[in-house]
Amino acid sequence: MADRYQVVIVGGGPVGVALGVELGLRGISCAVVERYPEPQRIPKGQNLSQRTLEHFYFWGLVDELRAARVMPNNYPIGGVTAYKHLMSDYWYTPPGRETVQSFYYEENDRLPQYRTEAVLRAKIATLPSVTTYFGWNADSIEQDADGVRVRIVETGATSDGFAWAGFGPEEDVSSDAAGERRTLEAAYVVGCDGARSFVRDRAGITSSGENFEQKMLLAVFKSRELHEAFSRFPEVTTYRALDPELEGYWMFFGRVDVGEGWFFHAPVPNDTDRESYDFQALLNRAAGLEFRAEFEHVGFWDLRVIVADSYRNGRLFIAGDAAHSHPPYGAYGLNNGLEDAVNLGWKLAAVLNGWGGDKLLESYGEERRPIFWETGQDFIAVGIKSDRDFLERYSPERDREEFEEQWKGMSRRSRIGVYEPHYEGSPVVCGPPGGVSSAHGRHTFEARAGHHLPPSVLSSGRGVHEALGPDFTLLAFDANIEAVAGLEDAAQSLGVPLVVVRDSYAEGRAAYESRLILVRPDQYVVWCGDAPPEGVSPADILRRTTGTSA
Ligand SMILES: Cc1cc2nc3c(=O)[nH]c(=O)nc-3n(C[C@H](O)[C@H](O)[C@H](O)COP(=O)(O)OP(=O)(O)OC[C@H]3O[C@@H](n4cnc5c(N)ncnc54)[C@H](O)[C@@H]3O)c2cc1C
């Protein structure tokens, strides 16, 4: 006898567990299968964007997340970039995420990924529709027209606490290490099973991108000496050294705490192994001084920027690192993975609850894939290449004056302001004619179809985000009464859950530049204006945005 769920999630890393929370809060029955009983203690995935904190707000977990921080409250989240090594005379602190703060409802934060996972796991334990199989491995998946069957086996898997599913020759849990077996049946399966995704493989989904043929080291260590040496800088959390010999790849220290906890990554020769390589010497080179590191973990991954060619095959979906993997340059991984979970979560729930169409499910990949393709190419790979070009072209040894001039220019460069993922080209958004979904955009307080809803304040003093419903919300600011009634009636007849928020069109709300704004469950605007355009009925708008139009 198989256990039956609406959704089975394979992989209970941060993205799988977040998807479980998203679906569980929507009352969808689901199982989360994760091979390790406990989150792995690699302090990766630390920099959480403002948008990610918005997800935690809607999951009711902001206070819990902030309480799980390791860094002191209000410790600045920023980074130093130095030339060659961190004792160099040339260093700067580039503009950070604070530059876009006012466009989001929550502030960004920083904590080790295993702490974030613990917050999500605690929440999932309270959700009655979610069953967790932590310590179980999925080892076979079959789909047909009626559903999907996933075979799972209790692994009894143990690790040193530092196992991870990044690209590279890391562990693999074999199914013969087996305990109890079960078969889970579901309408849909989502693979949140990391870069070497088994679900992606079984779904026959190929990937494209760039393999840099470069081995990377990840070390976790303790050193108070390093903390003291870095007191030459303002308080920041990351320290990046650009050495011309490393062709644009970073040597990178990240704080785990303020005092002694660190992680480090850097390129290493491709034949490096744990036994013969002098990791301490590499750390000294990056720091620009000799210090003692007490290593807790040393691992490797291969530097690639790879995106799956499709995020779906029939009833199988992939999300997070299973769909896109890349080096941790710019904190795009977990933040994008959580956005995948939120994007897919409400769509699966809408379809399973009967008011969303299959086009909505199809739109998950249509929206998310171009964003990550551009993130990988235009923000990560281009960043590596432009650092490489800079280091090849300018050098203080060759021409100090020219180098200093260009280094100053580099210190002012930031791409954070133009990273504004949007779905203008989505088939389930009433976007502008010829709109194309893209990671490139601009931040503004204007409401725009296909874009994240910027914050504003209602006349009651509450934030607009506090008034949003769990499903669709219509913001109506001194709006045409007939147009509001038309949308309400259409929602009722189509069975689309809709909350209407009425207020005056004045103060901050006028910055939206629309009296009617239709917002979907992931806080993206799907339509806005003062009334539906000529020839378009409210029902047309709702059918399109719920993927139910013919
Ligand atoms: C050094 C470093 C620093 C980083 N810093 C940042 C940052 O600051 N910000 C950011 O946004 N991102 C960052 N990232 C990226 C981030 O860590 C990843 O994007 C994130 O872990 C992806 O989460 P995931 O749940 O998709 O995959 P994973 O974390 O890889 O989780 C996948 C899970 O699936 C499980 N699994 C795999 N196969 C099976 C199976 N067959 N059955 C059952 N379970 C299975 C694995 O055990 C694992 O727990 C960093 C990464 C590194 C390496």
The ligand as an SDF file (V2000), in Angstrom:
LIG
                    3D

 53 58  0  0  0  0  0  0  0  0999 V2000
   30.1840   28.6480    0.3470 C   0  0  0  0  0  0  0  0  0  0  0  0
   28.7910   28.9410   -0.1100 C   0  0  0  0  0  0  0  0  0  0  0  0
   28.2170   30.1500    0.2240 C   0  0  0  0  0  0  0  0  0  0  0  0
   26.9270   30.4520   -0.2160 C   0  0  0  0  0  0  0  0  0  0  0  0
   26.3830   31.6620    0.1140 N   0  0  0  0  0  0  0  0  0  0  0  0
   25.1400   31.9810   -0.3150 C   0  0  0  0  0  0  0  0  0  0  0  0
   24.5280   33.2190    0.0800 C   0  0  0  0  0  0  0  0  0  0  0  0
   25.1190   34.0280    0.7990 O   0  0  0  0  0  0  0  0  0  0  0  0
   23.2490   33.4780   -0.3640 N   0  0  0  0  0  0  0  0  0  0  0  0
   22.5750   32.5990   -1.1620 C   0  0  0  0  0  0  0  0  0  0  0  0
   21.4350   32.9100   -1.5750 O   0  0  0  0  0  0  0  0  0  0  0  0
   23.1150   31.4050   -1.5110 N   0  0  0  0  0  0  0  0  0  0  0  0
   24.3690   31.0670   -1.1100 C   0  0  0  0  0  0  0  0  0  0  0  0
   24.9000   29.8570   -1.4210 N   0  0  0  0  0  0  0  0  0  0  0  0
   24.0970   28.9230   -2.2150 C   0  0  0  0  0  0  0  0  0  0  0  0
   23.1290   28.1140   -1.3390 C   0  0  0  0  0  0  0  0  0  0  0  0
   23.8200   27.4960   -0.2970 O   0  0  0  0  0  0  0  0  0  0  0  0
   22.4120   27.0680   -2.1920 C   0  0  0  0  0  0  0  0  0  0  0  0
   21.8130   27.7320   -3.2910 O   0  0  0  0  0  0  0  0  0  0  0  0
   21.3390   26.3260   -1.3760 C   0  0  0  0  0  0  0  0  0  0  0  0
   21.9100   25.3720   -0.5190 O   0  0  0  0  0  0  0  0  0  0  0  0
   20.3690   25.5820   -2.3030 C   0  0  0  0  0  0  0  0  0  0  0  0
   19.4010   24.9350   -1.5320 O   0  0  0  0  0  0  0  0  0  0  0  0
   18.6480   23.6620   -2.0990 P   0  0  0  0  0  0  0  0  0  0  0  0
   17.6760   23.2880   -1.0300 O   0  0  0  0  0  0  0  0  0  0  0  0
   18.1570   23.9420   -3.4730 O   0  0  0  0  0  0  0  0  0  0  0  0
   19.7760   22.5610   -2.2870 O   0  0  0  0  0  0  0  0  0  0  0  0
   20.6980   21.8570   -1.1920 P   0  0  0  0  0  0  0  0  0  0  0  0
   21.0400   22.7820   -0.0960 O   0  0  0  0  0  0  0  0  0  0  0  0
   21.8040   21.2290   -1.9670 O   0  0  0  0  0  0  0  0  0  0  0  0
   19.7690   20.7310   -0.5820 O   0  0  0  0  0  0  0  0  0  0  0  0
   19.4080   19.5810   -1.3220 C   0  0  0  0  0  0  0  0  0  0  0  0
   19.0000   18.5090   -0.3340 C   0  0  0  0  0  0  0  0  0  0  0  0
   18.4980   17.3740   -1.0310 O   0  0  0  0  0  0  0  0  0  0  0  0
   18.9330   16.2080   -0.3650 C   0  0  0  0  0  0  0  0  0  0  0  0
   18.8690   15.1100   -1.3390 N   0  0  0  0  0  0  0  0  0  0  0  0
   19.5610   14.9920   -2.5020 C   0  0  0  0  0  0  0  0  0  0  0  0
   19.1930   13.8830   -3.1560 N   0  0  0  0  0  0  0  0  0  0  0  0
   18.2550   13.2700   -2.3900 C   0  0  0  0  0  0  0  0  0  0  0  0
   17.4990   12.0820   -2.5370 C   0  0  0  0  0  0  0  0  0  0  0  0
   17.6260   11.2910   -3.6030 N   0  0  0  0  0  0  0  0  0  0  0  0
   16.6230   11.7400   -1.5540 N   0  0  0  0  0  0  0  0  0  0  0  0
   16.4790   12.5270   -0.4590 C   0  0  0  0  0  0  0  0  0  0  0  0
   17.1720   13.6810   -0.2760 N   0  0  0  0  0  0  0  0  0  0  0  0
   18.0390   14.0410   -1.2300 C   0  0  0  0  0  0  0  0  0  0  0  0
   20.3370   16.5520    0.1060 C   0  0  0  0  0  0  0  0  0  0  0  0
   20.7250   15.7450    1.1940 O   0  0  0  0  0  0  0  0  0  0  0  0
   20.1750   18.0120    0.5020 C   0  0  0  0  0  0  0  0  0  0  0  0
   19.8550   18.1950    1.8700 O   0  0  0  0  0  0  0  0  0  0  0  0
   26.1950   29.5210   -1.0030 C   0  0  0  0  0  0  0  0  0  0  0  0
   26.7730   28.2840   -1.3270 C   0  0  0  0  0  0  0  0  0  0  0  0
   28.0600   27.9960   -0.8830 C   0  0  0  0  0  0  0  0  0  0  0  0
   28.6650   26.6770   -1.2350 C   0  0  0  0  0  0  0  0  0  0  0  0
  1  2  1  0
  2  3  1  0
  2 52  2  0
  3  4  2  0
  4  5  1  0
  4 50  1  0
  5  6  2  0
  6  7  1  0
  6 13  1  0
  7  8  2  0
  7  9  1  0
  9 10  1  0
 10 11  2  0
 10 12  1  0
 12 13  2  0
 13 14  1  0
 14 15  1  0
 14 50  1  0
 15 16  1  0
 16 17  1  0
 16 18  1  0
 18 19  1  0
 18 20  1  0
 20 21  1  0
 20 22  1  0
 22 23  1  0
 23 24  1  0
 24 25  2  0
 24 26  1  0
 24 27  1  0
 27 28  1  0
 28 29  2  0
 28 30  1  0
 28 31  1  0
 31 32  1  0
 32 33  1  0
 33 34  1  0
 33 48  1  0
 34 35  1  0
 35 36  1  0
 35 46  1  0
 36 37  1  0
 36 45  1  0
 37 38  2  0
 38 39  1  0
 39 40  1  0
 39 45  2  0
 40 41  1  0
 40 42  2  0
 42 43  1  0
 43 44  2  0
 44 45  1  0
 46 47  1  0
 46 48  1  0
 48 49  1  0
 50 51  2  0
 51 52  1  0
 52 53  1  0
M  END
$$$$
